[in-house]
Amino acid sequence: MKYDEYEMLELFEDEPVVMIDKQTGMFMYSKDDDHGFHLLLTMSVHESKCSVSLSYKHFKGLIFNFDLEDISQIKGENDRLKILGNDDNTEVEISFKPHFSLKKVRL
């Protein structure tokens, strides 16, 4: 799975949390918005997998949580995160501004 660390840094405005160690290729990115929503992206680069979840500070459960497999690339551009499948078609698109929104192309 390909991704650009600088694109991810620009979108999430923070470095990822390294899970276990850097060689495992497992990272966690998160971002909070001004309205109390929390977006979490975990990725396993070597396994070509990622998961995305959204929670809200006044809601005990998750608003959504899903896992994606066979991911070829994660791209960050124009305040959007695009997750592409192995056929390079967009699977999921997440907008960061003006607020978090999710567009599921296919799962």
C-alpha positions in Angstrom: 0.0 0.0 0.0 1.3 3.4 -1.0 0.8 6.7 0.9 2.6 10.0 1.2 3.6 10.9 4.8 3.5 14.6 4.0 -0.1 14.4 2.7 -1.2 12.6 5.8 0.6 15.1 8.0 -1.2 17.9 6.2 -4.6 16.3 6.6 -4.3 15.1 10.2 -2.0 17.9 11.3 0.0 15.5 13.5 2.5 12.7 13.2 1.0 9.1 13.3 1.2 6.9 16.4 3.5 4.0 15.5 2.0 0.7 16.6 4.6 -1.8 17.9 7.6 -0.4 15.8 8.1 1.4 12.5 9.2 -1.8 10.6 5.7 -3.5 11.2 4.2 -0.7 9.0 1.3 -0.2 11.4 0.2 3.4 12.0 -2.6 5.3 13.6 -3.7 8.8 12.5 -6.4 10.7 14.4 -8.0 14.1 14.2 -10.6 16.0 16.3 -12.8 18.7 14.8 -14.3 21.8 16.5 -17.6 20.1 17.0 -16.4 17.1 19.1 -16.1 14.5 16.4 -13.0 12.2 16.4 -11.8 10.5 13.2 -9.4 7.6 13.5 -7.5 5.9 10.7 -5.4 2.8 11.4 -3.4 1.2 8.6 -1.3 -1.8 8.1 0.9 -1.0 5.1 2.4 -4.5 4.6 -1.1 -6.2 4.8 -2.7 -3.5 2.6 -5.5 -3.0 5.2 -6.9 0.0 7.0 -9.8 0.8 9.2 -11.7 4.1 9.7 -13.9 5.1 12.6 -15.8 8.2 13.6 -17.0 8.9 17.2 -18.6 11.9 18.9 -17.8 13.1 22.4 -21.4 13.1 23.6 -22.2 9.6 22.1 -20.9 6.5 23.8 -20.6 4.3 20.7 -19.1 4.7 17.4 -21.0 6.5 14.6 -19.3 4.3 12.1 -16.4 1.8 11.9 -15.3 -0.3 9.0 -12.4 -2.2 7.7 -11.0 -2.2 4.2 -8.7 -4.8 2.6 -6.7 -5.0 -0.6 -5.9 -1.2 -0.5 -3.4 0.0 -3.1 -3.1 3.6 -2.0 -4.2 6.2 0.5 -4.1 9.8 -0.9 -4.6 13.1 0.8 -5.6 16.0 -1.4 -7.8 19.1 -1.2 -8.8 18.4 2.4 -9.9 14.9 1.4 -8.6 11.5 2.2 -9.1 9.0 -0.6 -8.7 5.2 -0.1 -8.2 3.3 -3.3 -8.6 -0.4 -3.9 -6.2 -2.6 -5.9 -8.0 -1.6 -9.1 -7.1 2.1 -8.3 -10.8 3.0 -8.0 -11.8 5.1 -5.0 -13.4 2.9 -2.3 -14.0 5.7 0.3 -13.5 9.4 0.3 -13.5 11.4 3.6 -13.7 15.2 3.6 -12.1 17.0 6.5 -13.6 20.5 5.9 -15.8 22.2 6.6 -16.6 19.1 8.8 -16.0 15.4 8.5 -18.1 13.7 5.9 -17.9 10.3 4.3 -18.6 9.2 0.7 -18.6 5.5 0.2 -18.1 4.7 -3.4 -18.0 1.0 -2.8 -17.1 -1.4 0.1 
